[in-house]
Amino acid sequence: MKEGTQELDQSKDSERIEVRFRDLIPEIPRTTYGTFGIYGYPAKFIPQIVAYPIKKFAEKNDVIFDPFGGYGTTGLVSKVYGYDYVLWDLNPLMKLIHDTAIMEQSKIGIDSLIQELKTSKLEFIPKWSRMEYWFPEEFVPMISRAWGYVHSLEYNESLLLKIPLVKTTRFFSWSDEKTHKLYKSKFAKRKIKELRKKDWKSLFYKKLEDEVRKLMDGIKEYSTLNPQDVSYRIKCGIDTLNTDLDEEVDILITSPPYLQAQEYIRSTKLELYWLGHTDKDIRALGRKEIPYNEVKEVEINSETYYKYREQIKEDHLRLLYDRYFHAMIGTFSRVGKKVRNRMCIFVGPAKIRTTEIPIDEILIEHLTQEGWKHEMTYVDTIVSRVMFKSKVNPASGLKDERMKTEHLAVLKHTR
């Protein structure tokens, strides 16, 4: 396997290597190359991280599985290298992103498409009790007519417009599109104030057109990677934490939710409402996220888990810690029974208050007690995680000291 020009820097610990994954996969020259960056999904991992274990470990006819599919990166990369794949995720957005990302190049004229949307009289209003909180009243008729047109199309016909319209809709809301958290900010208030001074209708359609063009460019670029015609199975809205894998797979590659970054439904609910989901749908999905899901307690075989647990003095944080590891260990133990070859789990040392929790070490300690062999942990330096930096972490109110590294733990099946 070609690994670019970088030599792997093996530390004194023979089971840990420092890497820069983005430098090891020359055929994917950027982290947002092609359709790997068509939507700003929270905590999306870069395609090179998926490509590395696929190139290193996958064999002919292998099936790749990602139980926390998120953006769908594992599937998009598997398709490039010619492997069948299975993707699960709680968030229905995954299927939309995935299906859009693997579209064939469209021959539709953008100008005529936007003109048809502009002149449509159809309307779609989300079944959302807080619409007026998130959108200036005068913008709603324009946005609802755009969505009315899109929802009138057949699914495959709508793909070229849905993600561009999702992004444009969020830009014309009171939310801050520069962050994944859904909240009103000073930036968003200034943005709306400035839009109101201008010809905002023309700006809306211009932004939508620009987003469609960017998407078409991304689809064309992805096609240069020669993605293969492979088989895939996608399950969205699925409660991974309580679902059994009903088929055997060869390699699991995933980036599960981190300790205090688990509310992806809440982060994307503005998009989900306009895509047709209701208050009831979104509340039901939200209850399945880790902080709220009733997960079964499991026996955790990790001294590191108990060592760090003792350091957590606040009851609500200890509960979050316990629920997280019961969820993660329970999930990997359960689905791991159907994994024939390797599990590649990408996580970082997320913090509780000011204490870094070595999530990968805890998972490794437990899984090696269940018949898995820890082969290697690849330590990658984070280059860009957030859209902007702040001095104070809004989640904790403490000095913002976000993760510096993330770790790909590789475990081999030995049973």
MIVOLUM-133082 format. One record per residue: x, y, z of N, C-alpha, C in turn; residue in three letters. Coordinates in steps of 0.001 Angstrom, whole numbers, plus 500000, padded with zeros to 6 digits. Layout:
# MIVOLUM-133082
XYZXYZXYZala
...
END
This chain:
# MIVOLUM-133082
500839498793500000500000500000500000500863501241500000met
500513502189499186501210503461499196500732504285500368lys
501645504901501093501276505695502252501784507121502132glu
501823507648500909502273509018500722503756509127501000gly
504201510314501332505617510549501557505970510564503034thr
504942510568503896505220510652505321505608509290505877gln
506636509253506724506964508040507445506196508040508754glu
505692506863509121504956506769510368505921506883511535leu
505602507768512466506461508056513605506027507204514787asp
506725506096514979506356505188516062506999505665517360gln
506175505851518387506662506339519669507276505194520457ser
507718505510521665508294504487522530507275503394522824lys
506016503761522878504944502796523049504753502093521712asp
505078500782521650505054500053520383503649499897519820ser
502636500246520608501261500110520140500625501465519829glu
501448502512519701500943503843519345501865504469518305arg
501269505029517266502029505684516205501411507052515934ile
502259508072515827501770509398515455501674509486513933glu
500537509991513444500305510073512001499665511412511646val
499654511702510353498787512750509793498051512077508642arg
496855511585508927496126510797507935495955511542506618phe
495758512858506694495515513629505467496729513593504540arg
497916513245505073499119513165504246499383511750503727asp
498608510779504196498879509382503856498064508869502674leu
497101509649502235496211509197501156496267510220500019ile
497293510157499182497476511193498151496351511254497128pro
495641510144496924494574510163495914493347510969496350glu
493240511259497656492197512174498133492930513417498631ile
493126514410497774494054515508498072493589516504499125pro
492277516556499396491769517482500410490738516776501278arg
490559517281502477489576516655503370488146516898502898thr
487936517957502109486600518257501588486524518005500083thr
487418517177499575487466516897498139486146516277497675tyr
485750516610496450484554515997495888483317516319496705gly
482624515268497127481408515458497929481643515142499404thr
482899515177499834483197514921501246482940516143502126phe
482536517261501512482281518456502316481074519243501848gly
480037518543501375478880519267500828477953519797501914ile
478155519338503145477301519789504242478118519760505527tyr
477953520772506371478742520863507599478157520033508722gly
478303518721508634477749517829509659478618517882510913tyr
478010517889512102478802517975513340479789516817513484pro
481027517151513847482060516159514183482297515135513074ala
482191515551511824482431514652510689483911514289510613lys
484223512981510476485641512661510334486050512640508864phe
487333512933508647487812513187507292487955511875506513ile
487820511918505181487827510681504395489135509905504475pro
490240510607504685491531509918504734491618508957505924gln
490898509268507000490894508383508172490231507058507828ile
489183507107507023488504505883506594489342505152505548val
489935505911504644490699505308503553491889504506504069ala
492530504993505133493749504325505612493489502872506014tyr
492563502582506932492349501172507284491752500347506150pro
490967500969505277490444500207504142491597499740503261ile
492528500638502952493662500268502104494590499275502800lys
494713499409504102495665498575504840495115497182505159lys
493825497104505448493286495854505982492247495159505102phe
491521495879504268490402495270503541490891494310502457ala
490157493220502296490446492222501272489268492121500305glu
489483491452499213488454491336498177487143490823498765lys
486055491450498373484689491082498780484360491402500237asn
485215492149500910484908492547502288483723493518502315asp
483023493499503444481926494437503693482338495352504838val
482215496657504638482594497659505635481334498125506363ile
481442498298507672480272498663508489480582499859509371phe
479662500833509377479777501982510274478464502130511041asp
478467501800512340477231501881513130476850503295513543pro
477788504240513431477516505656513722477864506457512471phe
477090506245511411477460506707510071477575508203509900gly
476778508988510653476887510447510601476706511015509206gly
477752511567508656477749512167507319477670511097506227tyr
478126509880506556478189508815505559479554508648504935gly
480576509273505536481932509250504976482431507830504740thr
482166506925505680482638505544505528482087504921504251thr
480840505197503943480258504668502714480857505290501467gly
481030506608501477481577507298500300482988506817499988leu
483778506583501034485150506105500832485146504640500397val
484313503825501015484220502409500631483879502275499152ser
483007503128498678482597503106497263483775503427496347lys
484623504352496780485804504713495985486731503513495813val
486875502701496870487802501568496812487121500256496430tyr
485820500308496135485143499134495595484664498129496615gly
484289498581497812483811497663498850482345497929499184tyr
481592496843499355480218496968499830480227497548501239asp
479129498196501624479114498808502952477712498849503545tyr
477701498956504875476471499075505654476622500295506556val
475662501213506498475694502417507330474453502481508206leu
474661502778509488473558503045510410473721504455510964trp
472621505109511250472680506332512045471286506696512536asp
471256507333513685469995507809514235469425508949513394leu
470298509780512851469864510996512160469440510703510716asn
468192511031510347467736510799508968468526511577507919pro
469272512601508344470063513384507387471091512537506655leu
471550511438507292472619510663506675472235510171505283met
471026509662505130470617509134503821470592510238502770lys
470091511411503142470060512525502192471469512918501769leu
472366513065502738473743513452502410474387512388501532ile
474254511127501936474854510024501190474330509968499755his
473013509985499607472425509851498270472781511032497375asp
472901512214497967473316513391497202474779513269496789thr
475605512797497711477051512725497471477422511735496380ala
476615510692496182476967509678495176476168509850493880ile
475469510984493746474703511253492517475595511236491278met
475011510827490172475696510997488893475620512466488496glu
476546512887487666476554514285487237475251514628486516gln
474688515768486878473402516186486318473603517058485075ser
472707516888484121472735517718482909471666518807482955lys
471022518941484107469963519941484264470562521347484201ile
469899522248483520470337523640483482469985524341484783gly
470975524899485449470743525506486759469827526719486649ile
470036527546485644469224528762485505467739528428485392asp
467408527446484557465999527085484374465436526420485628ser
466280525671486331465847525021487570465475526060488626leu
466334527057488811466068528101489807464858528935489395ile
464716529192488101463570529972487623462262529233487892gln
462276527922487681461075527117487937460722527144489420glu
461751527066490268461526527134491716460966528505492114leu
461517529563491544461090530932491890459624531187491537lys
459166530591490455457800530867489991456770529882490539thr
457234528904491306456304527920491871455383528576492899ser
454122528168492896453144528686493860452888527698495002lys
453511526533494921453331525522495966453983525995497254leu
453426525595498384453986525992499677454187524772500564glu
455197524864501409455409523852502443455785524570503732phe
454991524362504768455279524936506082455579523793507039ile
456740523770507662457067522689508594456072522602509751pro
455871521386510222455030521171511408455910521398512636lys
456139522686512896457117523103513902456512524218514737trp
456432523993516012455768524947516902456577526224517117ser
457851526228516743458697527392517030459216528069515758arg
458481527961514699458901528570513430459194530061513572met
458298530774514253458431532232514338459656532642515153glu
460139531746516010461329532047516809462581532043515935tyr
462589531180514907463803530976514126463847531719512798trp
462704532249512344462698532894511032461991534238511073phe
462602535269510487461897536546510334460598536321509558pro
459542536927510010458213536675509440458162536918507938glu
458840537976507477458745538324506058459494537342505152glu
460432536548505730461182535581504926460393534292504684phe
459455533984505559458811532669505558458079532346504252val
457274533248503669456589532897502415457557532502501295pro
458663533222501172459650532920500137460274531542500373met
460673531282501604461303530002501929460305528863501757ile
459073529070502190458072527995502115457721527649500668ser
457739528637499775457473528334498365458633527555497739arg
459853527893498126461008527131497624460900525671498054ala
460547525461499321460417524088499821459184523399499249trp
458133524154498979456957523565498345457307522969496996gly
458122523692496234458563523184494933459414521930495108tyr
460375521979496018461286520842496206460525519597496659val
459584519754497579458824518596498062457862518049497008his
457607518808495959456729518313494889457474517404493913ser
458797517397493981459611516608493059459742515164493528leu
460032514267492590460396512900492957461706512946493742glu
461925511915494581463085511934495482464389512194494735tyr
464677511417493698465954511572492994466076512939492325asn
464956513475491843464982514795491218465253515892492243glu
464842515656493483464975516685494522466378516787495104ser
467215515761494867468514515707495539469423516878495181leu
469344517349493957470215518452493545469874519746494281leu
468660519828494820468220521060495475468180520987496998leu
468006519801497557467704519735498992468825520274499877lys
470044519793499699471129520278500556471439521754500280ile
471509522195499020471667523640498800470562524464499457pro
469325523978499414468227524735500015468279524677501537leu
468700523551502094468904523458503546469906524516503999val
471021524632503289472064525588503662471591527033503487lys
470857527281502418470338528630502174469288528998503215thr
468428528047503549467389528282504552468005528636505896thr
469034527912506269469665528198507561470315529585507545arg
470880529972506423471498531292506320470465532397506521phe
469236532159506100468180533166506220467347532979507497phe
467924532315508479467248532119509765467979532899510847ser
467413532865512049468056533508513196469182532645513770trp
469434531489513192470507530630513704471846531064513110ser
472900530609513739474257530950513302474815529780512506asp
474870529920511189475325528813510345476818528541510483glu
477537529391511211478972529174511389479278528224512548lys
478266527789513249478465526832514329477443525719514199thr
477785524548514725476870523411514627475737523497515642his
475930524251516709474873524364517712473763525265517188lys
472526524867517465471387525657517013471005526650518101leu
471392527901517916471025528937518873471123530304518195tyr
470391531274518733470490532642518234471778533259518762lys
472482533962517917473731534588518342473754536048517911ser
474706536792518446474879538182518026475204538253516539lys
475984537283516084476328537244514660475066537103513811phe
474178536174514201472963535925513421472052537149513411ala
471979537840514540471140539044514599471679540132513679lys
473006540284513649473617541263512734473379540855511282arg
473482539551511029473287539026509672471888539363509155lys
470867539094509966469487539375509555469264540877509394ile
469847541652510279469717543112510183470256543611508849lys
471410543083508436472013543495507166471196542993505974glu
470691541757506060469882541223504964468639542075504728leu
468024542519505816466796543316505702467022544657504999arg
468258545126504999468578546395504341468751546230502836lys
468854544971502389469184544706500986467997544057500271lys
468213543722499017467205542988498243467329541516498623asp
466736541170499771466979539838500328466390538711499495trp
465340538986498722464792537939497856465805537548496780lys
466403538551496147467415538260495122468611537546495737ser
468996537966496943470124537330497630469818535879497966leu
468579535583498336468173534203498646468370533305497424phe
467846533719496291467940532877495092469368532817494554tyr
470127533896494754471537533881494321472333532902495170lys
472099532911496475472812531968497340472424530533497007lys
471150530297496778470701528952496417471369528491495129leu
471408529367494134472057529023492863473536528714493073glu
474222529524493873475642529292494147475855527946494829asp
474968527606495761475098526332496473474861525151495529glu
473927525291494601473695524224493620474930524049492739val
475529525152492313476731525071491474477882524408492237arg
478038524765493509479100524146494316478872522645494445lys
477615522263494647477301520837494751477622520116493452leu
477252520697492324477525520060491035479027519931490789met
479788520932491208481248520855491092481789519715491959asp
481239519573493169481673518507494066481355517130493514gly
480173516983492921479785515702492318480736515348491176ile
481073516332490368482018516107489263483385515702489802lys
483831516369490861485140516068491442485156514671492053glu
484091514300492752484011512950493344484097511886492259tyr
483519512154491093483537511173490000484953510887489516ser
485885511835489718487277511612489296487970510567490159thr
487384510242491316487930509184492167487484507802491695leu
486671507769490642486169506522490056485450505628491067asn
484434506159491751483673505327492688483057504133491967pro
483065502982492650482627501737492037481138501485492282gln
480571500643491444479168500247491591479117499097492593asp
478903499431493854478917498423494917477536498339495564val
477374497326496398476118497159497128476216497887498465ser
475135498526498867475146499180500181473763499109500810tyr
473765499144502144472523499133502912472595500253503937arg
471578501097503937471552502253504828470325502177505722ile
470541502343507022469431502400507974469527503707508747lys
468522504560508575468471505830509300467348505796510328cys
467459506655511335466478506642512408466641505432513297gly
467775504756513183467999503506513903468690503771515235ile
468235503101516268468825503225517597469990502244517705asp
471156502678517263472342501818517257472641501250518636thr
472343502025519677472690501611521040471913500390521495leu
470804500080520826469963498956521248469568498043520090asn
470376498033519029470039497247517839471119496208517564thr
470690494994517236471624493924516883471934493977515388asp
473160493642515047473562493539513646473104492180513130leu
472287492180512081471683490924511621472425490290510447asp
473632490743510177474446490157509117475913490261509511glu
476733489394508935478163489466509220478817490503508314glu
479781491231508892480567492212508149482035491914508421val
482921492551507667484346492239507805485117493272508610asp
484884494542508341485613495602509043484625496656509521ile
484708496981510785483946498099511348484861499314511378leu
484420500409510790485152501677510846484158502746511264ile
484410503383512391483432504356512869484063505413513750thr
483378506537513855483712507581514819482459507813515654ser
482380507194516830481167507299517641481038508681518275pro
479870508990518828479722510263519545480753510375520657pro
481192511601520925482133511829522012481368512145523289tyr
482091512234524380481453512345525690480438513466525809leu
480794514685525409479865515794525573479478516403524228gln
479509515574523193479079516030521860478171514956521274ala
476977514842521859476118513715521510474772514127520934gln
474431515413520984473080515830520609473019516305519158glu
473223515361518223473238515707516810471834515989516276tyr
470818515373516854469445515655516418469095517101516750ile
469421517517517950469145518900518344469895519882517444arg
471123519549517094471940520445516264471383520602514854ser
470684519582514368470233519595512969468709519674512839thr
468014520018513919466548519947513839465962520998512903lys
466591522156512748466078523140511795466009522524510398leu
467066521836510018467102521173508721466047520074508633glu
465922519288509706464988518162509695463538518614509550leu
463184519720510193461813520224510059461492520582508606tyr
462378521301507956462112521697506568462128520493505630trp
462832519443506008462850518231505182461592517386505371leu
460735517805506307459440517138506427459180516416507727gly
460130516444508653459934515775509940459140516680510882his
458414516070511786457515516811512677458098516933514079thr
457443517744514917457829517835516334457896516448516954asp
456877515648516691456802514297517265457978513440516807lys
458292513492515511459425512725514969460722513099515675asp
460949514390515786462236514874516288462372514633517784ile
461278514753518518461335514411519946461650512930520130arg
461050512083519304461292510637519401462751510304519092ala
463312510952518074464720510734517741465624511246518854leu
465321512431519383466137513020520438466209512151521680gly
465121511441521980465109510574523168466033509376523014arg
466464509097521789467347507955521556468828508335521592lys
469123509629521765470527510032521865471064509666523243glu
472384509542523334473014508976524529472609509657525838ile
472537510970525920472223511552527229470852511146527760pro
469953510721526851468564510465527250468130509018527044tyr
468896508258526300468516506893525957468658505969527166asn
467688505106527340467758504114528414468574502931527908glu
469873502976528141470730501887527681470928500876528803val
471110499648528406471316498580529371472699498707530001lys
472773498577531316474075498600531980474821497307531674glu
476114497441531452476949496273531167478123496255532141val
478715495099532303479924495010533126481089495585532327glu
481786496558532906482884497222532208484212496727532770ile
484986496068531922486262495487532341487409496413531949asn
487538497499532708488592498476532427488964499199533713ser
490197499021534150490664499741535340490683501246535086glu
491014501633533860491072503062533527489699503712533674thr
488663502990533304487293503515533445487010503870534900tyr
487325502975535808487023503206537225487944504259537828tyr
489182504313537364490134505321537845489618506729537560lys
489167506964536335488681508304535978487303508579536563tyr
486519507541536744485189507724537332485293508288538745arg
486283507835539497486479508304540872486813509789540928glu
487371510323539853487758511736539837486584512671539545gln
485460512108539124484287512924538779483416513073540017ile
483342514269540549482645514501541821481181514912541643lys
480835515505540510479464515981540308478580514840539803glu
477445514658540462476572513522540163476115513499538707asp
475720514666538176475184514669536813476261514354535781his
477521514735536080478610514414535162479002512944535269leu
478912512402536482479199510973536645478138510136535928arg
476892510603535977475819509901535265476060509951533758leu
476470511114533253476782511244531830477910510292531445leu
478943510238532279480104509364532061479666507901532017tyr
478873507498533005478423506107533078477568505738531870asp
476614506591531549475724506295530418476507506189529114arg
477470507079528967478262507068527745478995505742527584tyr
479702505312528616480504504094528468479655502827528463phe
478545502808529179477642501656529056477110501577527625his
476808502728527034476303502763525656477361502309524660ala
478573502867524772479621502556523803480099501109523933met
480397500697525148480907499340525348479831498314525019ile
478603498600525414477514497691525077477351497545523573gly
477447498659522860477275498639521402478397497880520714thr
479644498201521050480762497534520374480853496052520744phe
480491495710521970480469494297522354479410493540521559ser
478263494175521383477135493505520720477366493377519212arg
477646494497518537477816494414517079479127493723516726val
480101493776517646481388493139517390481289491642517179gly
480225491032517685480035489586517502479834489220516038lys
479450490203515227479216489947513805480340490496512917lys
481410490997513539482537491547512775483607490471512647val
483923490073511420484821488941511205486297489290511332arg
486662490529511071488082490842510927488567491876511937asn
488233493152511723488764494212512587487699495242512934arg
487928495884514085487180497083514447488162498242514514met
487850499320513812488671500528513788487818501663514347cys
488136502094515564487293503043516291488054504348516470ile
487481505425515947488149506729515951487507507638516992phe
488254507925518049487753508781519130488881509680519621val
488522510673520421489527511556521002489367511622522503gly
490388512129523199490333512257524665489474513447525078pro
488161513299524961487240514386525313487323514684526805ala
486939515901527168487059516322528565485728516307529294lys
485820515973530577484745516268531516485331517296532468ile
484739518500532438485366519655533092486767519828532514arg
487792519699533327489154519910532823489933518609532691thr
489268517481532901489951516188532872489756515494531535thr
490859515180530863490780514429529615490491512964529920glu
489494512412529256489123511013529442489656510207528259ile
490548509236528492491116508451527389490118507400526891pro
489161507836526104488076506958525662488622505718524962ile
489602505917524075490135504775523325490754503733524243asp
491463504172525277492101503219526186491065502398526943glu
489991503046527347488933502337528076488270501300527171ile
487969501681525939487369500734525001488313499571524712leu
489584499878524516490574498832524229490676497857525399ile
490789498385526622490922497517527794489748496553527896glu
488554497055527669487384496181527777487333495170526629his
487520495628525410487350494744524256488424493665524181leu
489615493951524698490646492904524715490294491790525701thr
489403492082526641488915491040527550487837490182526883gln
487375490614525716486321489884525006486853489166523768glu
488167489029523674488728488257522574489256489072521409gly
489340490389521572489929491236520541491383491532520884trp
492235491604519871493643491938520075493881493379519621lys
494454494183520513494773495563520133496032495553519275his
495894495934518014497037495937517100497802497252517145glu
497065498379517102497744499666517026496752500787517293met
497257501880517854496486503115517938497241504188517163thr
496584504765516181497163505828515364496707507167515937tyr
497659508004516320497363509287516965497505510398515934val
496390511042515623496351512059514575496128513435515196asp
496887514426514746496726515796515240495560516469514535thr
494683517087515307493535517785514737494008519077514085ile
493662519247512811494016520468512092492862521455512135val
491645520961511928490476521847511945489273521061512404ser
488721521443513545487539520775514056486325521693514055arg
486527522958514406485391523865514534485452524946513468val
484314525565513194484258526613512176484879527908512668met
484864528111513989485523529281514550485961528935515962phe
486930529692516476487431529447517817486914530504518774lys
486778530125520026486376531083521047487242530875522276ser
487358531923523082488179531822524283487519530965525347lys
486179530942525320485431530186526321484581529139525612val
484626527899526105483802526834525559482357527073525971asn
481434527278525010480050527577525374479365526445526118pro
479868525220525976479238524082526651479543524049528141ala
480735524536528529481145524426529933481336525761530624ser
481514526850529841481807528147530440483249528271530879gly
484057527244530597485466527246530996486342527631529812leu
487616527883530098488571528204529044488520527131527967lys
488475527567526723488299526636525616489613525933525298asp
489705524685525729490885523869525450490402522591524778glu
490109522708523505489542521573522792490623520538522479arg
490175519372522036491083518261521800492173518610520799met
493377518179521109494516518412520214494739517217519283lys
494360516018519750494580514807518957493322513943518953thr
493254513070517959492226512030517921492914510717517588glu
492303509615518013492995508332517993492181507268517258his
492826506580516327492205505454515634492722504168516263leu
491877503524517052492240502267517710491840501105516809ala
492796500235516500492546499090515625492615497811516450val
491527497059516424491450495794517157491152494667516177leu
491858493549516349491712492405515436490958491277516118lys
490091490661515348489310489520515820490244488330516044his
490196487711517227491078486564517505490304485324517924thr
488973485427517990488214484279518497488067483195517450arg
END
